[in-house]
Amino acid sequence: MTLLEAQSVFLSLRAKRLSRHTIRKYRIHLRQLAGWAEARSLSLADLRLVHLETFLAERAISQNTASKEAQFYRGFFRFCRKRGFLEASPAEDLEVPRFRPPAKRPYTQEDIARILFACEQ
């Protein structure tokens, strides 16, 4: 089974119970992974944990997005393993980056008060 075939099965089964926006997001994630894997001549069976870690590390995305995508890929590869497309999930041990909000808030209370005051003018 190829990555594109697994993607097709995954999306068709999920499409029945998820919104079209969620399916669109899943399709984008899987297309990005498929393009990355294809550029390196990696098939579904060839993908390993190190490949997924490299794939996620190379992307210029926020911590929060990386966390959400890592969770998605863990679910996708778990689906592939349960359906017999893979013997083991390469994403099983993929660590989900913890999202840490920035320490500094963009505006202080004083800044917010000035903004609100300016809006009233």
C-alpha positions in Angstrom: 0.0 0.0 0.0 1.3 3.4 -1.0 1.1 6.6 1.1 -1.4 8.0 -1.3 -3.6 4.9 -1.2 -3.5 4.9 2.7 -4.3 8.7 2.6 -7.3 8.0 0.3 -8.7 5.3 2.6 -8.1 7.4 5.7 -9.9 10.5 4.3 -12.8 8.5 2.8 -13.5 6.9 6.1 -13.1 10.1 8.1 -15.2 12.2 5.6 -18.4 10.5 6.8 -18.2 11.9 10.3 -16.0 15.0 10.2 -16.6 18.5 8.7 -15.3 19.3 5.3 -13.0 21.9 6.8 -11.3 19.2 9.0 -11.0 16.9 6.0 -9.4 19.7 4.0 -6.9 20.3 6.8 -6.1 16.6 7.0 -5.7 16.4 3.2 -3.2 19.3 3.4 -1.2 17.6 6.2 -1.1 14.3 4.2 -0.2 16.1 1.0 2.7 17.8 2.7 4.0 14.6 4.1 3.5 12.7 0.8 5.5 15.4 -1.1 8.3 15.4 1.4 8.5 11.6 1.3 8.3 11.4 -2.5 11.2 13.9 -2.8 13.3 11.5 -0.7 12.0 8.3 -2.5 10.3 7.1 0.7 7.3 4.9 0.6 4.7 4.3 3.4 6.6 1.2 4.5 10.0 3.1 4.5 8.9 5.9 6.8 10.5 5.7 10.3 10.4 7.8 13.4 13.5 9.7 12.4 11.9 10.6 9.0 8.8 12.1 10.8 11.0 14.0 13.3 13.0 15.4 10.4 9.9 16.3 8.4 8.4 18.2 11.3 11.7 19.9 12.3 12.2 21.2 8.7 8.9 23.0 8.6 8.7 26.6 9.7 5.7 26.3 11.9 4.8 27.5 15.4 5.0 25.3 18.5 1.3 25.0 18.7 1.0 24.0 15.0 3.8 21.4 15.4 2.0 19.9 18.4 -1.3 19.6 16.5 0.4 18.1 13.5 2.4 15.6 15.5 -0.9 14.5 17.1 -2.5 14.2 13.7 0.4 12.1 12.3 0.3 9.8 15.3 -3.4 9.2 14.7 -2.9 8.6 10.9 -0.1 6.1 11.4 -2.1 4.3 14.2 -4.9 4.1 11.6 -2.5 2.6 9.1 -1.2 0.0 11.6 -4.7 -1.0 12.7 -5.8 -1.5 9.1 -2.7 -3.7 8.3 -1.0 -1.1 6.0 2.0 -1.1 8.3 3.4 -3.6 10.8 4.3 -0.8 13.3 3.5 2.8 13.5 6.6 5.0 12.9 4.8 7.8 14.8 4.1 5.9 17.9 7.0 7.4 19.8 6.8 10.8 18.1 7.0 13.3 20.9 4.4 16.0 20.8 6.0 19.3 21.4 4.5 21.0 24.4 2.9 24.4 23.6 4.2 27.1 25.8 2.5 30.5 25.4 4.9 33.4 25.2 6.0 34.8 28.5 5.3 38.4 27.5 1.8 39.4 26.6 1.6 41.6 23.5 -0.1 44.4 25.4 0.0 45.6 29.0 -3.1 46.7 30.8 -1.9 50.3 30.3 -1.6 49.7 26.5 -5.1 48.3 26.4 -6.5 51.3 28.3 -4.8 53.7 25.9 -6.2 51.8 22.9 -9.7 51.8 24.3 -9.4 55.5 25.1 -8.2 56.2 21.5 -11.2 54.2 20.1 -13.6 56.4 22.0 -12.1 59.6 20.4 
